[in-house]
Amino acid sequence: MEILLKPEHQQFIEAQIASGKFTNASEVVDAAFCLLEKLNNEYSQWIEETREKVDVARAELDRGEGLDGETVVNRILERFQQAREAHK
């Protein structure tokens, strides 16, 4: 497979090699793919965890355990006020 790089990407790769962190372009590209894979995995995990939290919250609301929006906002404002007073 042949890939054409934008000049700025080529310069970045060359700078990484010049820094001594990598010995060749393949190492830089390998590291980039590892980071991309890690990012994708973390994002997928975040999506799954968020879906689970939404499911739990829906179940709580169905059982009447939820709080109305005004109560939530007031609690947040109280926390901000307490934090502000603590830093005076």
Secondary structure, DSSP 8 states (H G I E B T S, - for coil): ------HHHHHHHHHHHHTTS-SSHHHHHHHHHHHHHHHHHHHHHHHHHHHHHHHHHHHHHHTT----HHHHHHHHHHHHHHHHHHT-
